[in-house]
Amino acid sequence: MLAMLKQAGVEAVTNAEWDSPETGRFARIHDPEGNPIELWQPPTD
């Protein structure tokens, strides 16, 4: 998903501190008005 967003010109912000094995991985993008949108990938079993 992040690669597709980058290819479309959308900046996705990631931070290793946001990720954990218990909660999964996170990234943040912003809509055209500047509102943040959080993307979440659940943890793998």
Gaussian input, Z-matrix of N, CA and C with variables (Angstrom, degrees):
# hf/3-21g

backbone

0 1
 N
 C     1     B1
 C     2     B2     1     A1
 N     3     B3     2     A2     1     D1
 C     4     B4     3     A3     2     D2
 C     5     B5     4     A4     3     D3
 N     6     B6     5     A5     4     D4
 C     7     B7     6     A6     5     D5
 C     8     B8     7     A7     6     D6
 N     9     B9     8     A8     7     D7
 C    10    B10     9     A9     8     D8
 C    11    B11    10    A10     9     D9
 N    12    B12    11    A11    10    D10
 C    13    B13    12    A12    11    D11
 C    14    B14    13    A13    12    D12
 N    15    B15    14    A14    13    D13
 C    16    B16    15    A15    14    D14
 C    17    B17    16    A16    15    D15
 N    18    B18    17    A17    16    D16
 C    19    B19    18    A18    17    D17
 C    20    B20    19    A19    18    D18
 N    21    B21    20    A20    19    D19
 C    22    B22    21    A21    20    D20
 C    23    B23    22    A22    21    D21
 N    24    B24    23    A23    22    D22
 C    25    B25    24    A24    23    D23
 C    26    B26    25    A25    24    D24
 N    27    B27    26    A26    25    D25
 C    28    B28    27    A27    26    D26
 C    29    B29    28    A28    27    D27
 N    30    B30    29    A29    28    D28
 C    31    B31    30    A30    29    D29
 C    32    B32    31    A31    30    D30
 N    33    B33    32    A32    31    D31
 C    34    B34    33    A33    32    D32
 C    35    B35    34    A34    33    D33
 N    36    B36    35    A35    34    D34
 C    37    B37    36    A36    35    D35
 C    38    B38    37    A37    36    D36
 N    39    B39    38    A38    37    D37
 C    40    B40    39    A39    38    D38
 C    41    B41    40    A40    39    D39
 N    42    B42    41    A41    40    D40
 C    43    B43    42    A42    41    D41
 C    44    B44    43    A43    42    D42
 N    45    B45    44    A44    43    D43
 C    46    B46    45    A45    44    D44
 C    47    B47    46    A46    45    D45
 N    48    B48    47    A47    46    D46
 C    49    B49    48    A48    47    D47
 C    50    B50    49    A49    48    D48
 N    51    B51    50    A50    49    D49
 C    52    B52    51    A51    50    D50
 C    53    B53    52    A52    51    D51
 N    54    B54    53    A53    52    D52
 C    55    B55    54    A54    53    D53
 C    56    B56    55    A55    54    D54
 N    57    B57    56    A56    55    D55
 C    58    B58    57    A57    56    D56
 C    59    B59    58    A58    57    D57
 N    60    B60    59    A59    58    D58
 C    61    B61    60    A60    59    D59
 C    62    B62    61    A61    60    D60
 N    63    B63    62    A62    61    D61
 C    64    B64    63    A63    62    D62
 C    65    B65    64    A64    63    D63
 N    66    B66    65    A65    64    D64
 C    67    B67    66    A66    65    D65
 C    68    B68    67    A67    66    D66
 N    69    B69    68    A68    67    D67
 C    70    B70    69    A69    68    D68
 C    71    B71    70    A70    69    D69
 N    72    B72    71    A71    70    D70
 C    73    B73    72    A72    71    D71
 C    74    B74    73    A73    72    D72
 N    75    B75    74    A74    73    D73
 C    76    B76    75    A75    74    D74
 C    77    B77    76    A76    75    D75
 N    78    B78    77    A77    76    D76
 C    79    B79    78    A78    77    D77
 C    80    B80    79    A79    78    D78
 N    81    B81    80    A80    79    D79
 C    82    B82    81    A81    80    D80
 C    83    B83    82    A82    81    D81
 N    84    B84    83    A83    82    D82
 C    85    B85    84    A84    83    D83
 C    86    B86    85    A85    84    D84
 N    87    B87    86    A86    85    D85
 C    88    B88    87    A87    86    D86
 C    89    B89    88    A88    87    D87
 N    90    B90    89    A89    88    D88
 C    91    B91    90    A90    89    D89
 C    92    B92    91    A91    90    D90
 N    93    B93    92    A92    91    D91
 C    94    B94    93    A93    92    D92
 C    95    B95    94    A94    93    D93
 N    96    B96    95    A95    94    D94
 C    97    B97    96    A96    95    D95
 C    98    B98    97    A97    96    D96
 N    99    B99    98    A98    97    D97
 C   100   B100    99    A99    98    D98
 C   101   B101   100   A100    99    D99
 N   102   B102   101   A101   100   D100
 C   103   B103   102   A102   101   D101
 C   104   B104   103   A103   102   D102
 N   105   B105   104   A104   103   D103
 C   106   B106   105   A105   104   D104
 C   107   B107   106   A106   105   D105
 N   108   B108   107   A107   106   D106
 C   109   B109   108   A108   107   D107
 C   110   B110   109   A109   108   D108
 N   111   B111   110   A110   109   D109
 C   112   B112   111   A111   110   D110
 C   113   B113   112   A112   111   D111
 N   114   B114   113   A113   112   D112
 C   115   B115   114   A114   113   D113
 C   116   B116   115   A115   114   D114
 N   117   B117   116   A116   115   D115
 C   118   B118   117   A117   116   D116
 C   119   B119   118   A118   117   D117
 N   120   B120   119   A119   118   D118
 C   121   B121   120   A120   119   D119
 C   122   B122   121   A121   120   D120
 N   123   B123   122   A122   121   D121
 C   124   B124   123   A123   122   D122
 C   125   B125   124   A124   123   D123
 N   126   B126   125   A125   124   D124
 C   127   B127   126   A126   125   D125
 C   128   B128   127   A127   126   D126
 N   129   B129   128   A128   127   D127
 C   130   B130   129   A129   128   D128
 C   131   B131   130   A130   129   D129
 N   132   B132   131   A131   130   D130
 C   133   B133   132   A132   131   D131
 C   134   B134   133   A133   132   D132

   B1=1.4414
   B2=1.5286
   B3=1.3325
   B4=1.4617
   B5=1.5242
   B6=1.3198
   B7=1.4673
   B8=1.5308
   B9=1.3201
   B10=1.4602
   B11=1.5288
   B12=1.3160
   B13=1.4584
   B14=1.5210
   B15=1.3271
   B16=1.4666
   B17=1.5230
   B18=1.3262
   B19=1.4629
   B20=1.5376
   B21=1.3330
   B22=1.4636
   B23=1.5312
   B24=1.3391
   B25=1.4608
   B26=1.5124
   B27=1.3252
   B28=1.4670
   B29=1.5225
   B30=1.3355
   B31=1.4608
   B32=1.5268
   B33=1.3179
   B34=1.4505
   B35=1.5266
   B36=1.3276
   B37=1.4594
   B38=1.5189
   B39=1.3243
   B40=1.4574
   B41=1.5192
   B42=1.3200
   B43=1.4516
   B44=1.5144
   B45=1.3180
   B46=1.4683
   B47=1.5242
   B48=1.3252
   B49=1.4688
   B50=1.5251
   B51=1.3299
   B52=1.4617
   B53=1.5251
   B54=1.3379
   B55=1.4599
   B56=1.5259
   B57=1.3263
   B58=1.4624
   B59=1.5273
   B60=1.3269
   B61=1.4630
   B62=1.5298
   B63=1.3358
   B64=1.4712
   B65=1.5305
   B66=1.3248
   B67=1.4677
   B68=1.5181
   B69=1.3108
   B70=1.4529
   B71=1.5219
   B72=1.3171
   B73=1.4703
   B74=1.5227
   B75=1.3412
   B76=1.4531
   B77=1.5213
   B78=1.3166
   B79=1.4640
   B80=1.5239
   B81=1.3201
   B82=1.4645
   B83=1.5209
   B84=1.3314
   B85=1.4527
   B86=1.5254
   B87=1.3272
   B88=1.4567
   B89=1.5245
   B90=1.3287
   B91=1.4616
   B92=1.5275
   B93=1.3323
   B94=1.4700
   B95=1.5325
   B96=1.3241
   B97=1.4619
   B98=1.5235
   B99=1.3382
   B100=1.4541
   B101=1.5183
   B102=1.3200
   B103=1.4611
   B104=1.5230
   B105=1.3442
   B106=1.4621
   B107=1.5277
   B108=1.3175
   B109=1.4614
   B110=1.5185
   B111=1.3315
   B112=1.4572
   B113=1.5217
   B114=1.3044
   B115=1.4651
   B116=1.5182
   B117=1.3154
   B118=1.4628
   B119=1.5154
   B120=1.3192
   B121=1.4702
   B122=1.5256
   B123=1.3349
   B124=1.4592
   B125=1.5241
   B126=1.3372
   B127=1.4600
   B128=1.5210
   B129=1.3028
   B130=1.4604
   B131=1.5181
   B132=1.3015
   B133=1.4742
   B134=1.4911
   A1=110.19
   A2=117.36
   A3=119.61
   A4=111.60
   A5=116.88
   A6=120.24
   A7=110.41
   A8=117.32
   A9=121.11
   A10=110.80
   A11=116.95
   A12=120.35
   A13=110.78
   A14=116.20
   A15=120.40
   A16=110.26
   A17=116.77
   A18=121.19
   A19=110.83
   A20=116.30
   A21=120.89
   A22=112.35
   A23=116.23
   A24=119.80
   A25=114.64
   A26=116.64
   A27=121.52
   A28=108.44
   A29=116.26
   A30=119.97
   A31=109.50
   A32=116.47
   A33=122.53
   A34=108.12
   A35=115.64
   A36=121.43
   A37=108.21
   A38=116.44
   A39=121.90
   A40=108.01
   A41=115.64
   A42=121.80
   A43=107.47
   A44=117.51
   A45=121.11
   A46=111.78
   A47=117.72
   A48=120.47
   A49=112.27
   A50=117.93
   A51=121.40
   A52=111.79
   A53=117.55
   A54=122.73
   A55=111.22
   A56=115.45
   A57=120.23
   A58=108.39
   A59=116.88
   A60=119.69
   A61=112.80
   A62=117.39
   A63=121.00
   A64=112.62
   A65=117.28
   A66=119.53
   A67=114.11
   A68=119.08
   A69=121.94
   A70=111.96
   A71=115.34
   A72=122.16
   A73=109.42
   A74=115.40
   A75=121.15
   A76=110.57
   A77=114.95
   A78=122.80
   A79=106.14
   A80=115.34
   A81=119.85
   A82=109.06
   A83=115.12
   A84=122.31
   A85=106.94
   A86=116.85
   A87=120.78
   A88=109.48
   A89=115.58
   A90=119.54
   A91=109.10
   A92=117.90
   A93=120.23
   A94=114.36
   A95=117.33
   A96=120.98
   A97=112.57
   A98=117.48
   A99=121.60
   A100=115.21
   A101=117.15
   A102=120.35
   A103=110.34
   A104=117.62
   A105=119.30
   A106=111.89
   A107=114.85
   A108=122.63
   A109=106.41
   A110=116.88
   A111=120.37
   A112=109.56
   A113=115.87
   A114=122.86
   A115=107.07
   A116=117.16
   A117=121.61
   A118=110.50
   A119=115.20
   A120=121.92
   A121=106.19
   A122=118.21
   A123=120.35
   A124=111.07
   A125=115.95
   A126=119.27
   A127=111.17
   A128=116.03
   A129=120.17
   A130=108.71
   A131=116.44
   A132=120.86
   A133=112.75
   D1=-44.65
   D2=-178.84
   D3=-62.63
   D4=-37.91
   D5=178.19
   D6=-64.92
   D7=-39.74
   D8=178.71
   D9=-65.63
   D10=-40.71
   D11=178.07
   D12=-63.86
   D13=-44.15
   D14=179.77
   D15=-61.15
   D16=-43.56
   D17=179.58
   D18=-61.62
   D19=-31.45
   D20=179.58
   D21=-84.64
   D22=-0.30
   D23=178.32
   D24=87.01
   D25=15.54
   D26=179.60
   D27=-97.50
   D28=125.28
   D29=178.87
   D30=-81.71
   D31=125.31
   D32=175.94
   D33=-112.28
   D34=129.06
   D35=-179.69
   D36=-99.73
   D37=130.13
   D38=174.79
   D39=-123.12
   D40=158.80
   D41=179.36
   D42=-152.62
   D43=121.28
   D44=-177.89
   D45=-58.23
   D46=-26.61
   D47=179.62
   D48=-69.44
   D49=-20.68
   D50=178.64
   D51=-78.68
   D52=-20.98
   D53=-172.97
   D54=-93.51
   D55=146.29
   D56=172.46
   D57=-155.19
   D58=154.33
   D59=179.41
   D60=-61.30
   D61=-27.48
   D62=-177.98
   D63=-78.78
   D64=-35.04
   D65=-174.73
   D66=-108.11
   D67=-20.65
   D68=179.34
   D69=107.18
   D70=-157.12
   D71=-176.56
   D72=-116.35
   D73=149.97
   D74=-176.70
   D75=-132.42
   D76=151.38
   D77=172.37
   D78=-145.67
   D79=160.01
   D80=-179.13
   D81=-131.87
   D82=135.07
   D83=171.80
   D84=-124.49
   D85=172.79
   D86=177.49
   D87=-127.98
   D88=140.81
   D89=177.21
   D90=-76.11
   D91=174.49
   D92=-177.04
   D93=-58.61
   D94=-22.79
   D95=178.36
   D96=-89.20
   D97=-1.99
   D98=178.84
   D99=93.48
   D100=3.95
   D101=178.95
   D102=-75.09
   D103=133.60
   D104=179.95
   D105=-73.63
   D106=144.25
   D107=175.52
   D108=-128.63
   D109=122.50
   D110=-179.22
   D111=-93.16
   D112=134.22
   D113=175.33
   D114=-106.03
   D115=138.74
   D116=-176.46
   D117=-130.89
   D118=132.89
   D119=172.68
   D120=-113.67
   D121=116.88
   D122=-179.17
   D123=-60.60
   D124=157.31
   D125=177.53
   D126=-64.60
   D127=149.91
   D128=175.82
   D129=-87.96
   D130=146.48
   D131=-179.21
   D132=-75.97

